[in-house]
Amino acid sequence: MRINMSKDNSIPSDTEACYETVASQEEIYLEVTEEELRAILTSDDQSPSRATAEYWQSKIEELELDWR
């Protein structure tokens, strides 16, 4: 779809609504994923998922170091 930027540099409202919907779904997905990961990382369970939690904890630490 072509965006007419000649008059007021605006995006058609239906496109904006679509972007808002996608952003909302993305935010919900990220919140749920964060909650799940937090539950795994804070679990005292020594089951096989513990190795997964340790893996994700190391990945989080790597990302935090990259942000600095």
N, C-alpha and C positions, 0 to 999 in steps of 0.2 A: 504494500500500500504506500502510496506517495504522500509525503507530508508537505503541505503548503506552508513554507516558511517566509513567503514574500511579504505578507501584510503585518502580522503581529507576532511572528516567531512562536506560535503556539501549536501544540499537538492536538489533534482532534480529541474531544472528550471521551469517545468510546475507546480510543487507544489508551488514554490515561486510566480509564476504569479497568481495562485489561491488565495494565501494569500494576495497578493497586491490588487487584485480585491475586496476581502471581506473587507479589511481594508479601501479601498477607499469608498466603499458603506457605511461602518459604519461611517466614518468621515462625509460624506454628511448627513446621517441621524441625527447625533448628532448636526451638524450645523443648520439644519432645525428645529430640536426640540428646540434648544437653542433660535433661533429667535422667534419661536412661544411662548415659555414661557416668553421671555423678553417682547413681545408685550402684553401678558396677565398681567404680573406683573406691567408694566408701564401704563396700561390703567387706565383712570379715570372713566371708565364705572361702574355704580353702579348696573348692572344687576346681575343675579344669578351667572354668571361666575366670579364675584368679589370674591365670597366665594372660588371658585376654586383657584383664584390667591393668596388669603391669605393663603390657605392651602399649595400651592407650595412654597410660600415665607417662611413659617415656616419650611418646609422640607429642603429648601436650607440653612437656618440658622442652622438647626440641623447638616447638613452635614459639614458645615464650622466649626462648633465647634468640630466635630469629627476629622477633619483634623489637628487640632492644637495640 
